[in-house]
Structure formats: structure tokens, C-alpha cells
Amino acid sequence: MAVFTAVSEADARALIDQLHVGSLQSLRGIQAGIENSNFFVDTRHADGHSRHWVLTLFERLTAEQLPFYLELMRHLAGKGIPVP
């Protein structure tokens, strides 16, 4: 099981409210993976458009390592490689 840290719907709603990415429609744990807790999150905006997200909780990554990881994901996505 790849969900090591549970996320309640209330916590997910609070995060989504802070990020201004719509309202929570669904939150599902992703069973694949070995190190982080991952969730599929679906939101809906006021205009009716739905968005699909991957929420990753880094279980072992330090705060100092996070910028490198995020920049790597941005770089790979910019090259057309599907990443979370």
C-alpha cells in the first residue's frame, strides 16, 4: 500500500481552499508507489470545469530537497514527459 499518511476530506478541502483550485469532488488514495503517499484529487470550478490533480505527501524528502525535486518535475513536464 502506498498511502502511508491518511488525508481526511476536511484536510483536503482546507488545502484546496488555500490553493483556490475549485471545490473538492473526490479524493482517492493511489495504491501504487513505494515511498510517498499519493492521492488522485478531482476539483470543480465555479464555471463547471473539472480539474484532475495528483497530491503527493513526501514522506522522506527534506524541505531543503523539495525545490530540486519540484524544478525537476517542471523541467520534465516542459519536455512533454508526464509527471505528477
PDB file of N, CA, C and O in Angstrom:
ATOM      1  N   MET A   1       0.841  -1.185   0.000  1.00  0.00           N
ATOM      2  CA  MET A   1       0.000   0.000   0.000  1.00  0.00           C
ATOM      3  C   MET A   1       0.875   1.232   0.000  1.00  0.00           C
ATOM      4  O   MET A   1       1.831   1.312   0.771  1.00  0.00           O
ATOM      5  N   ALA A   2       0.565   2.193  -0.851  1.00  0.00           N
ATOM      6  CA  ALA A   2       1.399   3.374  -0.976  1.00  0.00           C
ATOM      7  C   ALA A   2       0.865   4.584  -0.221  1.00  0.00           C
ATOM      8  O   ALA A   2       1.506   5.635  -0.239  1.00  0.00           O
ATOM      9  N   VAL A   3      -0.266   4.479   0.433  1.00  0.00           N
ATOM     10  CA  VAL A   3      -0.759   5.596   1.232  1.00  0.00           C
ATOM     11  C   VAL A   3      -0.305   5.354   2.663  1.00  0.00           C
ATOM     12  O   VAL A   3      -0.893   4.559   3.396  1.00  0.00           O
ATOM     13  N   PHE A   4       0.753   6.059   3.041  1.00  0.00           N
ATOM     14  CA  PHE A   4       1.325   5.903   4.368  1.00  0.00           C
ATOM     15  C   PHE A   4       0.717   6.891   5.354  1.00  0.00           C
ATOM     16  O   PHE A   4       0.595   6.599   6.543  1.00  0.00           O
ATOM     17  N   THR A   5       0.339   8.055   4.856  1.00  0.00           N
ATOM     18  CA  THR A   5      -0.270   9.095   5.677  1.00  0.00           C
ATOM     19  C   THR A   5      -1.668   9.361   5.139  1.00  0.00           C
ATOM     20  O   THR A   5      -1.834   9.735   3.979  1.00  0.00           O
ATOM     21  N   ALA A   6      -2.659   9.168   5.976  1.00  0.00           N
ATOM     22  CA  ALA A   6      -4.048   9.397   5.564  1.00  0.00           C
ATOM     23  C   ALA A   6      -4.325  10.899   5.474  1.00  0.00           C
ATOM     24  O   ALA A   6      -3.760  11.695   6.224  1.00  0.00           O
ATOM     25  N   VAL A   7      -5.204  11.269   4.540  1.00  0.00           N
ATOM     26  CA  VAL A   7      -5.662  12.650   4.394  1.00  0.00           C
ATOM     27  C   VAL A   7      -7.183  12.623   4.495  1.00  0.00           C
ATOM     28  O   VAL A   7      -7.848  11.937   3.719  1.00  0.00           O
ATOM     29  N   SER A   8      -7.727  13.363   5.445  1.00  0.00           N
ATOM     30  CA  SER A   8      -9.180  13.414   5.594  1.00  0.00           C
ATOM     31  C   SER A   8      -9.767  14.345   4.536  1.00  0.00           C
ATOM     32  O   SER A   8      -9.066  15.193   3.984  1.00  0.00           O
ATOM     33  N   GLU A   9     -11.044  14.179   4.263  1.00  0.00           N
ATOM     34  CA  GLU A   9     -11.695  15.085   3.309  1.00  0.00           C
ATOM     35  C   GLU A   9     -11.656  16.512   3.824  1.00  0.00           C
ATOM     36  O   GLU A   9     -11.511  17.447   3.036  1.00  0.00           O
ATOM     37  N   ALA A  10     -11.782  16.697   5.127  1.00  0.00           N
ATOM     38  CA  ALA A  10     -11.736  18.047   5.699  1.00  0.00           C
ATOM     39  C   ALA A  10     -10.369  18.687   5.456  1.00  0.00           C
ATOM     40  O   ALA A  10     -10.294  19.863   5.101  1.00  0.00           O
ATOM     41  N   ASP A  11      -9.288  17.925   5.645  1.00  0.00           N
ATOM     42  CA  ASP A  11      -7.947  18.463   5.387  1.00  0.00           C
ATOM     43  C   ASP A  11      -7.753  18.751   3.904  1.00  0.00           C
ATOM     44  O   ASP A  11      -7.160  19.767   3.542  1.00  0.00           O
ATOM     45  N   ALA A  12      -8.251  17.861   3.039  1.00  0.00           N
ATOM     46  CA  ALA A  12      -8.136  18.082   1.596  1.00  0.00           C
ATOM     47  C   ALA A  12      -8.905  19.331   1.184  1.00  0.00           C
ATOM     48  O   ALA A  12      -8.411  20.126   0.385  1.00  0.00           O
ATOM     49  N   ARG A  13     -10.109  19.511   1.722  1.00  0.00           N
ATOM     50  CA  ARG A  13     -10.901  20.715   1.402  1.00  0.00           C
ATOM     51  C   ARG A  13     -10.173  21.981   1.847  1.00  0.00           C
ATOM     52  O   ARG A  13     -10.166  22.982   1.130  1.00  0.00           O
ATOM     53  N   ALA A  14      -9.562  21.937   3.027  1.00  0.00           N
ATOM     54  CA  ALA A  14      -8.833  23.108   3.526  1.00  0.00           C
ATOM     55  C   ALA A  14      -7.665  23.453   2.600  1.00  0.00           C
ATOM     56  O   ALA A  14      -7.440  24.626   2.300  1.00  0.00           O
ATOM     57  N   LEU A  15      -6.925  22.442   2.147  1.00  0.00           N
ATOM     58  CA  LEU A  15      -5.808  22.683   1.233  1.00  0.00           C
ATOM     59  C   LEU A  15      -6.306  23.257  -0.091  1.00  0.00           C
ATOM     60  O   LEU A  15      -5.738  24.219  -0.608  1.00  0.00           O
ATOM     61  N   ILE A  16      -7.348  22.675  -0.629  1.00  0.00           N
ATOM     62  CA  ILE A  16      -7.902  23.133  -1.911  1.00  0.00           C
ATOM     63  C   ILE A  16      -8.400  24.568  -1.791  1.00  0.00           C
ATOM     64  O   ILE A  16      -8.227  25.362  -2.716  1.00  0.00           O
ATOM     65  N   ASP A  17      -9.015  24.907  -0.664  1.00  0.00           N
ATOM     66  CA  ASP A  17      -9.455  26.286  -0.442  1.00  0.00           C
ATOM     67  C   ASP A  17      -8.269  27.246  -0.444  1.00  0.00           C
ATOM     68  O   ASP A  17      -8.351  28.330  -1.021  1.00  0.00           O
ATOM     69  N   GLN A  18      -7.165  26.852   0.199  1.00  0.00           N
ATOM     70  CA  GLN A  18      -5.970  27.700   0.245  1.00  0.00           C
ATOM     71  C   GLN A  18      -5.365  27.892  -1.141  1.00  0.00           C
ATOM     72  O   GLN A  18      -4.834  28.960  -1.445  1.00  0.00           O
ATOM     73  N   LEU A  19      -5.445  26.862  -1.980  1.00  0.00           N
ATOM     74  CA  LEU A  19      -4.841  26.909  -3.311  1.00  0.00           C
ATOM     75  C   LEU A  19      -5.756  27.529  -4.357  1.00  0.00           C
ATOM     76  O   LEU A  19      -5.319  27.819  -5.470  1.00  0.00           O
ATOM     77  N   HIS A  20      -7.021  27.734  -4.007  1.00  0.00           N
ATOM     78  CA  HIS A  20      -8.002  28.332  -4.932  1.00  0.00           C
ATOM     79  C   HIS A  20      -8.095  27.552  -6.240  1.00  0.00           C
ATOM     80  O   HIS A  20      -8.024  28.134  -7.323  1.00  0.00           O
ATOM     81  N   VAL A  21      -8.253  26.232  -6.134  1.00  0.00           N
ATOM     82  CA  VAL A  21      -8.344  25.384  -7.329  1.00  0.00           C
ATOM     83  C   VAL A  21      -9.718  24.731  -7.460  1.00  0.00           C
ATOM     84  O   VAL A  21      -9.846  23.665  -8.062  1.00  0.00           O
ATOM     85  N   GLY A  22     -10.741  25.368  -6.899  1.00  0.00           N
ATOM     86  CA  GLY A  22     -12.093  24.854  -7.025  1.00  0.00           C
ATOM     87  C   GLY A  22     -12.562  24.192  -5.742  1.00  0.00           C
ATOM     88  O   GLY A  22     -12.006  24.413  -4.666  1.00  0.00           O
ATOM     89  N   SER A  23     -13.606  23.369  -5.880  1.00  0.00           N
ATOM     90  CA  SER A  23     -14.142  22.648  -4.729  1.00  0.00           C
ATOM     91  C   SER A  23     -13.848  21.159  -4.886  1.00  0.00           C
ATOM     92  O   SER A  23     -13.831  20.630  -5.997  1.00  0.00           O
ATOM     93  N   LEU A  24     -13.620  20.505  -3.774  1.00  0.00           N
ATOM     94  CA  LEU A  24     -13.276  19.086  -3.783  1.00  0.00           C
ATOM     95  C   LEU A  24     -14.457  18.263  -4.278  1.00  0.00           C
ATOM     96  O   LEU A  24     -15.575  18.397  -3.779  1.00  0.00           O
ATOM     97  N   GLN A  25     -14.198  17.414  -5.260  1.00  0.00           N
ATOM     98  CA  GLN A  25     -15.198  16.477  -5.761  1.00  0.00           C
ATOM     99  C   GLN A  25     -14.882  15.057  -5.312  1.00  0.00           C
ATOM    100  O   GLN A  25     -15.784  14.301  -4.950  1.00  0.00           O
ATOM    101  N   SER A  26     -13.600  14.694  -5.334  1.00  0.00           N
ATOM    102  CA  SER A  26     -13.225  13.357  -4.869  1.00  0.00           C
ATOM    103  C   SER A  26     -11.758  13.338  -4.456  1.00  0.00           C
ATOM    104  O   SER A  26     -10.941  14.129  -4.928  1.00  0.00           O
ATOM    105  N   LEU A  27     -11.460  12.410  -3.562  1.00  0.00           N
ATOM    106  CA  LEU A  27     -10.111  12.187  -3.036  1.00  0.00           C
ATOM    107  C   LEU A  27      -9.937  10.679  -2.936  1.00  0.00           C
ATOM    108  O   LEU A  27     -10.662  10.006  -2.204  1.00  0.00           O
ATOM    109  N   ARG A  28      -8.957  10.151  -3.689  1.00  0.00           N
ATOM    110  CA  ARG A  28      -8.739   8.705  -3.707  1.00  0.00           C
ATOM    111  C   ARG A  28      -7.257   8.406  -3.532  1.00  0.00           C
ATOM    112  O   ARG A  28      -6.416   8.955  -4.244  1.00  0.00           O
ATOM    113  N   GLY A  29      -6.945   7.540  -2.590  1.00  0.00           N
ATOM    114  CA  GLY A  29      -5.562   7.124  -2.393  1.00  0.00           C
ATOM    115  C   GLY A  29      -5.085   6.289  -3.569  1.00  0.00           C
ATOM    116  O   GLY A  29      -5.837   5.472  -4.100  1.00  0.00           O
ATOM    117  N   ILE A  30      -3.835   6.493  -3.977  1.00  0.00           N
ATOM    118  CA  ILE A  30      -3.224   5.718  -5.056  1.00  0.00           C
ATOM    119  C   ILE A  30      -2.424   4.601  -4.406  1.00  0.00           C
ATOM    120  O   ILE A  30      -1.532   4.862  -3.598  1.00  0.00           O
ATOM    121  N   GLN A  31      -2.731   3.381  -4.747  1.00  0.00           N
ATOM    122  CA  GLN A  31      -2.116   2.234  -4.095  1.00  0.00           C
ATOM    123  C   GLN A  31      -0.703   1.943  -4.607  1.00  0.00           C
ATOM    124  O   GLN A  31       0.084   1.316  -3.900  1.00  0.00           O
ATOM    125  N   ALA A  32      -0.371   2.383  -5.812  1.00  0.00           N
ATOM    126  CA  ALA A  32       0.961   2.123  -6.373  1.00  0.00           C
ATOM    127  C   ALA A  32       1.979   3.070  -5.739  1.00  0.00           C
ATOM    128  O   ALA A  32       1.618   4.142  -5.254  1.00  0.00           O
ATOM    129  N   GLY A  33       3.220   2.679  -5.743  1.00  0.00           N
ATOM    130  CA  GLY A  33       4.289   3.510  -5.214  1.00  0.00           C
ATOM    131  C   GLY A  33       4.933   2.862  -4.006  1.00  0.00           C
ATOM    132  O   GLY A  33       4.404   1.909  -3.433  1.00  0.00           O
ATOM    133  N   ILE A  34       6.085   3.397  -3.629  1.00  0.00           N
ATOM    134  CA  ILE A  34       6.821   2.763  -2.539  1.00  0.00           C
ATOM    135  C   ILE A  34       7.282   3.725  -1.449  1.00  0.00           C
ATOM    136  O   ILE A  34       7.643   3.271  -0.363  1.00  0.00           O
ATOM    137  N   GLU A  35       7.285   5.028  -1.693  1.00  0.00           N
ATOM    138  CA  GLU A  35       7.907   5.916  -0.727  1.00  0.00           C
ATOM    139  C   GLU A  35       7.016   7.049  -0.245  1.00  0.00           C
ATOM    140  O   GLU A  35       7.109   7.434   0.921  1.00  0.00           O
ATOM    141  N   ASN A  36       6.165   7.589  -1.087  1.00  0.00           N
ATOM    142  CA  ASN A  36       5.330   8.734  -0.741  1.00  0.00           C
ATOM    143  C   ASN A  36       3.864   8.338  -0.693  1.00  0.00           C
ATOM    144  O   ASN A  36       3.476   7.303  -1.235  1.00  0.00           O
ATOM    145  N   SER A  37       3.056   9.159  -0.045  1.00  0.00           N
ATOM    146  CA  SER A  37       1.607   8.977  -0.080  1.00  0.00           C
ATOM    147  C   SER A  37       1.076   9.810  -1.242  1.00  0.00           C
ATOM    148  O   SER A  37       1.360  11.004  -1.338  1.00  0.00           O
ATOM    149  N   ASN A  38       0.312   9.180  -2.115  1.00  0.00           N
ATOM    150  CA  ASN A  38      -0.207   9.841  -3.312  1.00  0.00           C
ATOM    151  C   ASN A  38      -1.719   9.675  -3.391  1.00  0.00           C
ATOM    152  O   ASN A  38      -2.274   8.642  -3.016  1.00  0.00           O
ATOM    153  N   PHE A  39      -2.368  10.721  -3.888  1.00  0.00           N
ATOM    154  CA  PHE A  39      -3.817  10.738  -3.985  1.00  0.00           C
ATOM    155  C   PHE A  39      -4.235  11.354  -5.317  1.00  0.00           C
ATOM    156  O   PHE A  39      -3.609  12.300  -5.793  1.00  0.00           O
ATOM    157  N   PHE A  40      -5.295  10.812  -5.913  1.00  0.00           N
ATOM    158  CA  PHE A  40      -5.956  11.469  -7.020  1.00  0.00           C
ATOM    159  C   PHE A  40      -6.977  12.421  -6.403  1.00  0.00           C
ATOM    160  O   PHE A  40      -7.758  12.028  -5.537  1.00  0.00           O
ATOM    161  N   VAL A  41      -6.967  13.667  -6.852  1.00  0.00           N
ATOM    162  CA  VAL A  41      -7.885  14.680  -6.350  1.00  0.00           C
ATOM    163  C   VAL A  41      -8.602  15.291  -7.548  1.00  0.00           C
ATOM    164  O   VAL A  41      -7.963  15.719  -8.509  1.00  0.00           O
ATOM    165  N   ASP A  42      -9.920  15.329  -7.489  1.00  0.00           N
ATOM    166  CA  ASP A  42     -10.714  15.981  -8.522  1.00  0.00           C
ATOM    167  C   ASP A  42     -11.383  17.196  -7.913  1.00  0.00           C
ATOM    168  O   ASP A  42     -11.946  17.137  -6.820  1.00  0.00           O
ATOM    169  N   THR A  43     -11.310  18.314  -8.652  1.00  0.00           N
ATOM    170  CA  THR A  43     -11.953  19.547  -8.201  1.00  0.00           C
ATOM    171  C   THR A  43     -12.860  20.069  -9.304  1.00  0.00           C
ATOM    172  O   THR A  43     -12.722  19.696 -10.469  1.00  0.00           O
ATOM    173  N   ARG A  44     -13.785  20.934  -8.924  1.00  0.00           N
ATOM    174  CA  ARG A  44     -14.667  21.587  -9.888  1.00  0.00           C
ATOM    175  C   ARG A  44     -14.663  23.082  -9.584  1.00  0.00           C
ATOM    176  O   ARG A  44     -14.817  23.505  -8.438  1.00  0.00           O
ATOM    177  N   HIS A  45     -14.483  23.868 -10.643  1.00  0.00           N
ATOM    178  CA  HIS A  45     -14.501  25.324 -10.517  1.00  0.00           C
ATOM    179  C   HIS A  45     -15.928  25.834 -10.625  1.00  0.00           C
ATOM    180  O   HIS A  45     -16.827  25.114 -11.059  1.00  0.00           O
ATOM    181  N   ALA A  46     -16.122  27.068 -10.232  1.00  0.00           N
ATOM    182  CA  ALA A  46     -17.454  27.681 -10.292  1.00  0.00           C
ATOM    183  C   ALA A  46     -18.004  27.701 -11.711  1.00  0.00           C
ATOM    184  O   ALA A  46     -19.220  27.684 -11.902  1.00  0.00           O
ATOM    185  N   ASP A  47     -17.117  27.738 -12.717  1.00  0.00           N
ATOM    186  CA  ASP A  47     -17.575  27.749 -14.112  1.00  0.00           C
ATOM    187  C   ASP A  47     -17.953  26.352 -14.611  1.00  0.00           C
ATOM    188  O   ASP A  47     -18.326  26.187 -15.773  1.00  0.00           O
ATOM    189  N   GLY A  48     -17.856  25.350 -13.736  1.00  0.00           N
ATOM    190  CA  GLY A  48     -18.246  23.989 -14.087  1.00  0.00           C
ATOM    191  C   GLY A  48     -17.120  23.113 -14.595  1.00  0.00           C
ATOM    192  O   GLY A  48     -17.308  21.907 -14.756  1.00  0.00           O
ATOM    193  N   HIS A  49     -15.950  23.688 -14.855  1.00  0.00           N
ATOM    194  CA  HIS A  49     -14.824  22.897 -15.341  1.00  0.00           C
ATOM    195  C   HIS A  49     -14.223  22.046 -14.228  1.00  0.00           C
ATOM    196  O   HIS A  49     -14.025  22.508 -13.104  1.00  0.00           O
ATOM    197  N   SER A  50     -13.942  20.805 -14.566  1.00  0.00           N
ATOM    198  CA  SER A  50     -13.296  19.895 -13.622  1.00  0.00           C
ATOM    199  C   SER A  50     -11.799  19.884 -13.860  1.00  0.00           C
ATOM    200  O   SER A  50     -11.330  20.069 -14.983  1.00  0.00           O
ATOM    201  N   ARG A  51     -11.066  19.666 -12.797  1.00  0.00           N
ATOM    202  CA  ARG A  51      -9.614  19.527 -12.884  1.00  0.00           C
ATOM    203  C   ARG A  51      -9.225  18.254 -12.135  1.00  0.00           C
ATOM    204  O   ARG A  51      -9.868  17.860 -11.162  1.00  0.00           O
ATOM    205  N   HIS A  52      -8.164  17.629 -12.612  1.00  0.00           N
ATOM    206  CA  HIS A  52      -7.660  16.405 -12.001  1.00  0.00           C
ATOM    207  C   HIS A  52      -6.233  16.665 -11.536  1.00  0.00           C
ATOM    208  O   HIS A  52      -5.417  17.209 -12.279  1.00  0.00           O
ATOM    209  N   TRP A  53      -5.944  16.275 -10.313  1.00  0.00           N
ATOM    210  CA  TRP A  53      -4.656  16.553  -9.686  1.00  0.00           C
ATOM    211  C   TRP A  53      -4.081  15.287  -9.075  1.00  0.00           C
ATOM    212  O   TRP A  53      -4.796  14.314  -8.835  1.00  0.00           O
ATOM    213  N   VAL A  54      -2.783  15.315  -8.830  1.00  0.00           N
ATOM    214  CA  VAL A  54      -2.134  14.306  -8.005  1.00  0.00           C
ATOM    215  C   VAL A  54      -1.553  15.046  -6.802  1.00  0.00           C
ATOM    216  O   VAL A  54      -0.748  15.964  -6.954  1.00  0.00           O
ATOM    217  N   LEU A  55      -1.966  14.640  -5.623  1.00  0.00           N
ATOM    218  CA  LEU A  55      -1.441  15.190  -4.379  1.00  0.00           C
ATOM    219  C   LEU A  55      -0.406  14.209  -3.850  1.00  0.00           C
ATOM    220  O   LEU A  55      -0.716  13.043  -3.610  1.00  0.00           O
ATOM    221  N   THR A  56       0.816  14.678  -3.668  1.00  0.00           N
ATOM    222  CA  THR A  56       1.889  13.841  -3.131  1.00  0.00           C
ATOM    223  C   THR A  56       2.330  14.382  -1.780  1.00  0.00           C
ATOM    224  O   THR A  56       2.658  15.561  -1.647  1.00  0.00           O
ATOM    225  N   LEU A  57       2.335  13.515  -0.789  1.00  0.00           N
ATOM    226  CA  LEU A  57       2.904  13.845   0.513  1.00  0.00           C
ATOM    227  C   LEU A  57       4.274  13.184   0.574  1.00  0.00           C
ATOM    228  O   LEU A  57       4.381  11.957   0.590  1.00  0.00           O
ATOM    229  N   PHE A  58       5.304  13.993   0.608  1.00  0.00           N
ATOM    230  CA  PHE A  58       6.661  13.460   0.640  1.00  0.00           C
ATOM    231  C   PHE A  58       6.964  12.957   2.042  1.00  0.00           C
ATOM    232  O   PHE A  58       7.015  13.733   2.996  1.00  0.00           O
ATOM    233  N   GLU A  59       7.160  11.673   2.154  1.00  0.00           N
ATOM    234  CA  GLU A  59       7.362  11.051   3.460  1.00  0.00           C
ATOM    235  C   GLU A  59       8.807  11.175   3.942  1.00  0.00           C
ATOM    236  O   GLU A  59       9.050  11.198   5.149  1.00  0.00           O
ATOM    237  N   ARG A  60       9.758  11.255   3.031  1.00  0.00           N
ATOM    238  CA  ARG A  60      11.174  11.270   3.425  1.00  0.00           C
ATOM    239  C   ARG A  60      11.948  12.479   2.902  1.00  0.00           C
ATOM    240  O   ARG A  60      13.046  12.756   3.386  1.00  0.00           O
ATOM    241  N   LEU A  61      11.413  13.186   1.946  1.00  0.00           N
ATOM    242  CA  LEU A  61      12.107  14.320   1.341  1.00  0.00           C
ATOM    243  C   LEU A  61      12.183  15.462   2.352  1.00  0.00           C
ATOM    244  O   LEU A  61      11.191  15.789   3.004  1.00  0.00           O
ATOM    245  N   THR A  62      13.356  16.060   2.476  1.00  0.00           N
ATOM    246  CA  THR A  62      13.506  17.186   3.397  1.00  0.00           C
ATOM    247  C   THR A  62      13.083  18.475   2.702  1.00  0.00           C
ATOM    248  O   THR A  62      12.988  18.531   1.476  1.00  0.00           O
ATOM    249  N   ALA A  63      12.833  19.500   3.492  1.00  0.00           N
ATOM    250  CA  ALA A  63      12.447  20.799   2.942  1.00  0.00           C
ATOM    251  C   ALA A  63      13.540  21.345   2.023  1.00  0.00           C
ATOM    252  O   ALA A  63      13.240  22.027   1.043  1.00  0.00           O
ATOM    253  N   GLU A  64      14.796  21.051   2.330  1.00  0.00           N
ATOM    254  CA  GLU A  64      15.902  21.528   1.502  1.00  0.00           C
ATOM    255  C   GLU A  64      15.931  20.827   0.140  1.00  0.00           C
ATOM    256  O   GLU A  64      16.387  21.410  -0.844  1.00  0.00           O
ATOM    257  N   GLN A  65      15.453  19.592   0.076  1.00  0.00           N
ATOM    258  CA  GLN A  65      15.460  18.835  -1.180  1.00  0.00           C
ATOM    259  C   GLN A  65      14.271  19.159  -2.079  1.00  0.00           C
ATOM    260  O   GLN A  65      14.319  18.897  -3.281  1.00  0.00           O
ATOM    261  N   LEU A  66      13.220  19.715  -1.524  1.00  0.00           N
ATOM    262  CA  LEU A  66      11.987  19.945  -2.267  1.00  0.00           C
ATOM    263  C   LEU A  66      12.158  20.842  -3.497  1.00  0.00           C
ATOM    264  O   LEU A  66      11.636  20.491  -4.555  1.00  0.00           O
ATOM    265  N   PRO A  67      12.861  21.982  -3.418  1.00  0.00           N
ATOM    266  CA  PRO A  67      12.999  22.816  -4.624  1.00  0.00           C
ATOM    267  C   PRO A  67      13.628  22.064  -5.802  1.00  0.00           C
ATOM    268  O   PRO A  67      13.186  22.231  -6.939  1.00  0.00           O
ATOM    269  N   PHE A  68      14.643  21.245  -5.552  1.00  0.00           N
ATOM    270  CA  PHE A  68      15.263  20.476  -6.625  1.00  0.00           C
ATOM    271  C   PHE A  68      14.246  19.545  -7.268  1.00  0.00           C
ATOM    272  O   PHE A  68      14.143  19.476  -8.493  1.00  0.00           O
ATOM    273  N   TYR A  69      13.495  18.828  -6.436  1.00  0.00           N
ATOM    274  CA  TYR A  69      12.501  17.881  -6.951  1.00  0.00           C
ATOM    275  C   TYR A  69      11.430  18.605  -7.775  1.00  0.00           C
ATOM    276  O   TYR A  69      11.074  18.157  -8.865  1.00  0.00           O
ATOM    277  N   LEU A  70      10.926  19.708  -7.258  1.00  0.00           N
ATOM    278  CA  LEU A  70       9.878  20.450  -7.983  1.00  0.00           C
ATOM    279  C   LEU A  70      10.402  21.000  -9.309  1.00  0.00           C
ATOM    280  O   LEU A  70       9.692  20.968 -10.315  1.00  0.00           O
ATOM    281  N   GLU A  71      11.623  21.499  -9.318  1.00  0.00           N
ATOM    282  CA  GLU A  71      12.204  22.009 -10.564  1.00  0.00           C
ATOM    283  C   GLU A  71      12.418  20.880 -11.564  1.00  0.00           C
ATOM    284  O   GLU A  71      12.208  21.067 -12.763  1.00  0.00           O
ATOM    285  N   LEU A  72      12.832  19.717 -11.087  1.00  0.00           N
ATOM    286  CA  LEU A  72      12.981  18.560 -11.966  1.00  0.00           C
ATOM    287  C   LEU A  72      11.640  18.190 -12.590  1.00  0.00           C
ATOM    288  O   LEU A  72      11.572  17.947 -13.795  1.00  0.00           O
ATOM    289  N   MET A  73      10.580  18.143 -11.802  1.00  0.00           N
ATOM    290  CA  MET A  73       9.248  17.817 -12.337  1.00  0.00           C
ATOM    291  C   MET A  73       8.796  18.859 -13.360  1.00  0.00           C
ATOM    292  O   MET A  73       8.210  18.507 -14.383  1.00  0.00           O
ATOM    293  N   ARG A  74       9.064  20.139 -13.092  1.00  0.00           N
ATOM    294  CA  ARG A  74       8.701  21.213 -14.023  1.00  0.00           C
ATOM    295  C   ARG A  74       9.482  21.044 -15.329  1.00  0.00           C
ATOM    296  O   ARG A  74       8.916  21.200 -16.411  1.00  0.00           O
ATOM    297  N   HIS A  75      10.764  20.730 -15.235  1.00  0.00           N
ATOM    298  CA  HIS A  75      11.602  20.537 -16.418  1.00  0.00           C
ATOM    299  C   HIS A  75      11.091  19.354 -17.252  1.00  0.00           C
ATOM    300  O   HIS A  75      10.935  19.468 -18.468  1.00  0.00           O
ATOM    301  N   LEU A  76      10.833  18.222 -16.592  1.00  0.00           N
ATOM    302  CA  LEU A  76      10.349  17.040 -17.315  1.00  0.00           C
ATOM    303  C   LEU A  76       8.994  17.304 -17.973  1.00  0.00           C
ATOM    304  O   LEU A  76       8.770  16.907 -19.116  1.00  0.00           O
ATOM    305  N   ALA A  77       8.098  17.970 -17.256  1.00  0.00           N
ATOM    306  CA  ALA A  77       6.792  18.298 -17.835  1.00  0.00           C
ATOM    307  C   ALA A  77       6.946  19.209 -19.037  1.00  0.00           C
ATOM    308  O   ALA A  77       6.219  19.069 -20.021  1.00  0.00           O
ATOM    309  N   GLY A  78       7.892  20.148 -18.968  1.00  0.00           N
ATOM    310  CA  GLY A  78       8.142  21.039 -20.091  1.00  0.00           C
ATOM    311  C   GLY A  78       8.659  20.319 -21.329  1.00  0.00           C
ATOM    312  O   GLY A  78       8.536  20.824 -22.445  1.00  0.00           O
ATOM    313  N   LYS A  79       9.237  19.136 -21.130  1.00  0.00           N
ATOM    314  CA  LYS A  79       9.729  18.314 -22.234  1.00  0.00           C
ATOM    315  C   LYS A  79       8.683  17.302 -22.699  1.00  0.00           C
ATOM    316  O   LYS A  79       8.962  16.449 -23.540  1.00  0.00           O
ATOM    317  N   GLY A  80       7.469  17.409 -22.137  1.00  0.00           N
ATOM    318  CA  GLY A  80       6.390  16.523 -22.556  1.00  0.00           C
ATOM    319  C   GLY A  80       6.327  15.188 -21.852  1.00  0.00           C
ATOM    320  O   GLY A  80       5.584  14.298 -22.268  1.00  0.00           O
ATOM    321  N   ILE A  81       7.095  15.038 -20.792  1.00  0.00           N
ATOM    322  CA  ILE A  81       7.093  13.789 -20.036  1.00  0.00           C
ATOM    323  C   ILE A  81       6.026  13.892 -18.962  1.00  0.00           C
ATOM    324  O   ILE A  81       6.062  14.826 -18.161  1.00  0.00           O
ATOM    325  N   PRO A  82       5.071  12.960 -18.916  1.00  0.00           N
ATOM    326  CA  PRO A  82       4.022  13.051 -17.915  1.00  0.00           C
ATOM    327  C   PRO A  82       4.557  12.771 -16.508  1.00  0.00           C
ATOM    328  O   PRO A  82       5.077  11.690 -16.234  1.00  0.00           O
ATOM    329  N   VAL A  83       4.423  13.742 -15.642  1.00  0.00           N
ATOM    330  CA  VAL A  83       4.890  13.635 -14.257  1.00  0.00           C
ATOM    331  C   VAL A  83       3.777  14.154 -13.346  1.00  0.00           C
ATOM    332  O   VAL A  83       2.890  14.871 -13.808  1.00  0.00           O
ATOM    333  N   PRO A  84       3.813  13.803 -12.062  1.00  0.00           N
ATOM    334  CA  PRO A  84       2.776  14.315 -11.141  1.00  0.00           C
ATOM    335  C   PRO A  84       2.813  15.837 -11.030  1.00  0.00           C
ATOM    336  O   PRO A  84       2.012  16.422 -10.300  1.00  0.00           O
TER     337      PRO A  84
END
